[in-house]
Amino acid sequence: MTTQNLFDLSGRTALITGSTRGLGRAIAEGFGQAGAALIVNGRDAAKTEAAAAELRDAGLSVRAAAFDVTDEAAVEAVFAELDAEGVAVDILVNNAGIQHRQPMVELSLADWQRVIDTNLTSAFLLGREAAKRMIPRGRGKIVNIGSLTSELARATVIPYTVAKGGIRLLTKGMAAEWGPHGIQANAIGPGYMLTEMNEALTSNPEFDAWVKGRTPAGRWGKPEELVGTAVYLASAASDYVNGQLIFVDGGMISVL
């Protein structure tokens, strides 16, 4: 196998949750350019179809799958529909996520649960259904999107920190259980990225200066800078890599 073929995703189908914008959209585009057929996901049907149409216009093979990743019945129904159509998910990217910034003493149980369900429980639900199909085939790739907070905590984002810390160990658990069946489960820990979810932070001069000063690269990351690592973890190049979390953070987590 040539080096180029190691990263070729041709003939593979990838389901990327939360892929109508931001990091998920960038990963979907990268996978499509590497040859994968795409299943893009969002909760809003119109926005999901619009994103799929834009990717199709770029010459990629795409289908839209609008569903709530926290709804067990909806997740099961999507996989059942794919089964009925003969579509096998070879690559799953658990990217869907939300943020909620509030001191923990003021945090409601409902907001706590919403963040945990969206960022962590969804990865369990999607991962479980994907693995049920990957195990009989003897192969599959799962890429979970973690965070700097998979390793370190920051005030006012406790539910997110707990969820992303859970993603790190969920990834290891997936590797432990499913590795013997030819499945590799790994995670990516993005640093501070220029996404819609971070607009409140990027527009705050004090926080913007803190990120740039704290990061050896001296800047925020761009969504497309996650693509190389994502393609690597979804491809044959990572067939002996399992249970790992790779930080793509400009070096932030490595320095004091």
PESULCOR-V559880 format. One record per backbone hydrogen bond with DSSP energy under -1.0 kcal/mol. CO is the residue of the C=O (numbers start at 1). NH is the residue of the N-H. If there is no record, write none. Layout:
[[CO/NH] [CO/NH]]
This chain:
[[2/6] [4/7] [5/8] [6/237] [9/12] [12/37] [13/90] [13/91] [14/39] [15/93] [16/41] [21/25] [22/26] [23/27] [24/28] [25/29] [26/30] [27/31] [28/32] [29/33] [30/34] [31/36] [32/35] [34/9] [37/14] [38/63] [39/16] [40/65] [41/19] [42/67] [44/48] [45/49] [46/50] [47/51] [48/52] [49/53] [50/54] [51/55] [52/56] [53/57] [55/60] [56/59] [61/38] [63/40] [68/71] [71/75] [72/76] [73/77] [74/78] [75/79] [76/80] [77/81] [78/82] [79/83] [80/84] [81/85] [82/87] [83/86] [90/141] [91/15] [92/143] [93/17] [93/95] [94/145] [103/106] [104/107] [108/112] [109/113] [110/114] [111/115] [112/116] [113/117] [114/118] [115/119] [116/120] [116/121] [117/122] [120/124] [121/125] [122/126] [123/127] [124/128] [125/129] [126/130] [127/131] [128/132] [130/134] [131/135] [134/138] [134/139] [140/184] [141/92] [142/186] [143/94] [144/188] [147/150] [148/151] [148/152] [154/157] [156/102] [157/161] [158/162] [159/163] [160/164] [161/165] [162/166] [163/167] [164/168] [165/169] [166/170] [167/171] [168/172] [169/173] [170/174] [171/175] [172/176] [173/177] [174/178] [175/179] [178/181] [178/183] [179/182] [184/142] [185/243] [186/144] [187/246] [188/146] [189/248] [192/221] [193/195] [196/199] [198/202] [199/203] [201/204] [204/208] [205/209] [206/210] [207/211] [208/212] [209/213] [210/214] [211/215] [215/218] [221/194] [222/225] [223/226] [226/230] [227/231] [228/232] [229/233] [230/234] [235/238] [236/239] [238/241] [244/187] [246/189] [248/191] [249/252] [250/217] [251/254] [252/255]]
